[in-house]
Structure formats: structure tokens, C-alpha cells
Amino acid sequence: MNLWTQAKRGFTLIELLVVIVIVGILTSAAMMAYGGFIERAHQKNAAEMCAQIATAWTRYYADMGFWPNALSSSSVQEMDTEMCTILGKAKLLDVNYIDSSNTGDAASGLRRNKDDDPQLKFGLLDTFGLRMFEDGFSESEIKKHLYQFVLDADGDGRITLPGEVGGGEINATAAVWCWPEDVEVGKQDGEPFAKSW
């Protein structure tokens, strides 16, 4: 006869709660890391677009020897549809899909409605502007997220940056930037979300 009977043992409530807390902590840590990864990816994409726009304007000036008439080269500009069309026609930036006539790309048969496409309606928007467009924000809020730039007005290879991005002079032909999601906070801090200069 066996004096020691083996009792069936399950998990106690305390053990289950400890496991649940540990899983919760690990999950929240993973979500925070994932959120930071997404933010860095958005910032990297925005920085790459800033660099492409700056390169396109620099090449425009090198090729043509002057700035386009539609451009006030001494002040801050936005990459709206008119600026995109200028660079697209010069084949310096792949923005040929931005077409104010709303006909789309005839070669591929692609036709888009201007009101449904933020790039056709506004110009080159950063990731925040694209998200705001999808969420139905007002046009004035969305337009704050167009890429902005300032150019070397007199051709001396120097730009005076506006105060809202830190001010000062730099050696460049074009400086491009975009703002954080809360544009007003970004302007107060003087630190763009992404920049190229």
C-alpha cells in the first residue's frame, strides 16, 4: 500500500497572475520598440525625400542657370503641385504623376480623381499630411505638411535659413525640410521632423 499519494496539482491564482503580468510587460515593451521603429522609418523616408527634392532643385539651377519664373527664390516655398510640375517636366524628380489637368498617366491608362489623390490635390506631402488627408482633416491643416524649401536666390552658393528652422547661413543651393505632426510645436522648437542641407 502506497502511503504517499500523489495529489494532482494545478497552477495557483498567484502563479497565473504573475505569468499574466510578465506577458503584459513583455508585450508593452515590444509595442514600444515597434512604435519607435515605425517613427524612425517615417523619419528616414522623409529625410530621403528632402534630399531628393534638394538635389532636384540644385540640378535644375545647374542645368538652366536660373530659377523658374513661378518661384520666389528668396523666400520659403512649398512643394505644391506647381513646383512638382516644374521639376517633373524638367525630368529631375519623379513626380510626373502630379498632373493638374487631372488626366493621369495616359501611357499606362492610369487616371485619378484630383479630389481623391492628395499628391494631385496638394503636392508632395510628408507622411503626416498623407495620414491627415485619409482621416479627413481640413485643407489648411494638411497643407502644413507639404515639404518646404528655400533656394540660393543670388547664386552665390549660400542660403540664409528662416528663423523657424534655426536661422543662420549655410553653404547650399537648396534647403528642404518638413515638420513634425504637430507643426506649431515643431516651429516653436525650430527643429524640423526631417531636413536636407
Rosetta blueprint (number, residue, H / E / L):
1 M L
2 N L
3 L L
4 W L
5 T L
6 Q L
7 A L
8 K L
9 R L
10 G L
11 F L
12 T L
13 L H
14 I H
15 E H
16 L H
17 L H
18 V H
19 V H
20 I H
21 V H
22 I H
23 V H
24 G H
25 I H
26 L H
27 T H
28 S H
29 A H
30 A H
31 M H
32 M H
33 A H
34 Y H
35 G H
36 G H
37 F H
38 I H
39 E H
40 R H
41 A H
42 H H
43 Q H
44 K H
45 N H
46 A H
47 A H
48 E H
49 M H
50 C H
51 A H
52 Q H
53 I H
54 A H
55 T H
56 A H
57 W H
58 T H
59 R H
60 Y H
61 Y H
62 A H
63 D H
64 M H
65 G L
66 F L
67 W L
68 P L
69 N L
70 A L
71 L L
72 S L
73 S L
74 S L
75 S L
76 V L
77 Q E
78 E E
79 M L
80 D E
81 T H
82 E H
83 M H
84 C H
85 T H
86 I H
87 L H
88 G H
89 K H
90 A L
91 K L
92 L L
93 L L
94 D L
95 V L
96 N L
97 Y L
98 I L
99 D L
100 S L
101 S L
102 N L
103 T L
104 G L
105 D E
106 A L
107 A L
108 S L
109 G L
110 L E
111 R L
112 R L
113 N L
114 K H
115 D H
116 D H
117 D L
118 P H
119 Q H
120 L H
121 K H
122 F L
123 G E
124 L L
125 L E
126 D L
127 T H
128 F H
129 G H
130 L H
131 R H
132 M H
133 F H
134 E H
135 D L
136 G L
137 F L
138 S L
139 E H
140 S H
141 E H
142 I H
143 K H
144 K L
145 H L
146 L E
147 Y L
148 Q E
149 F E
150 V E
151 L E
152 D L
153 A L
154 D L
155 G L
156 D L
157 G L
158 R E
159 I E
160 T E
161 L L
162 P L
163 G H
164 E H
165 V H
166 G L
167 G L
168 G L
169 E E
170 I E
171 N E
172 A L
173 T L
174 A E
175 A E
176 V E
177 W E
178 C E
179 W L
180 P L
181 E L
182 D L
183 V H
184 E H
185 V H
186 G H
187 K H
188 Q H
189 D H
190 G L
191 E L
192 P L
193 F L
194 A E
195 K E
196 S E
197 W L
